[in-house]
């Protein structure tokens, strides 16, 4: 290992590879980079990533904040090392006859597992390509699964990125929904009452395709009988696409070239103003319908009372 490596790599990356110079002298040498990172991970697991600070880490360890800077240059170093540490996942041995779809299913599920165990993981910004050893080991595992596929290096990297992005996005949604449910407790926004209320807002006029799903209860799963596994469905459709691409590579079938990203819809003030006016009109319409329902309910109540009164009078007259 040349001396130039430490100079080229960012401090945290060099630390993760063990090629950065570490402090050898100073008071209380029982402090170490490993203890700093492990403590930061525990704080994040218990209180969330926002709770992680240099002062919090130092206080937990019983040291001064300044003492930490003998080992790391900033909180960003700690975050990168936290991320790499939790990526030290058990990588299964290579199977000679392993099916690549099964391998990529397991690889993708591992990303979800990391986020379930450490919900703060996706909150750390992605600085660029993976550079730390545990991250690269996971990447190497994914590439190993695809070693026999007739794909180029960039195509394999794009496949890994696609699956990683899917797992990361799904993991964030799963985490946030779980947090919301735990915070709401008994006030969870599901059930028949919520479906009924939402159905008033999601009208067929404005949402012609979503409206029927809301009214059926599928959107909110008010009956709790939705057997659709969104994660498995999405992953299998991605793997179907990769399978189709691989098959085309093997047979020499023409492959659709990558289509450029569509141009964004231009900003139009008139469109925004029209949308605002529509929302106001819809609000007044909902209020009018509410008053109509209240008036109908009162009319029915009055009619019921009048009928009951007439029946009582008739009975009294018959007795007299």
Buried (B, 14 or more C-beta within 10 A) or exposed (E): EEEEEBEEBBBBBBBBBEBBEEEEEEEEEEBEBEBBBBBBBEBBBEEEBEEBBBEBBBEBBEBEEEBBEBBBBEBBBBBBBBBBBBBEBEBEEEEEEBEBBEBBBBBBEBBBEBBEEBBBBBBBEEBEEBBBBBBBBBBEBBEBBBEEBEBEEEBBBBBBEBBBEBBBEBBBEBBEEEEEEEEEEEEEEBBEEBBBEBBEEBBEEEEEEEBBEBBEBBBBEBEEEEEEEEBEEBBBEBBEEBBEBBEBBEEEEEEEEEEEEEEEEEEEEEEEEEEEEEEEEBEEEEEEEEEEEEEEEEEEEEEEEEEEEEEEEEEEEEEE
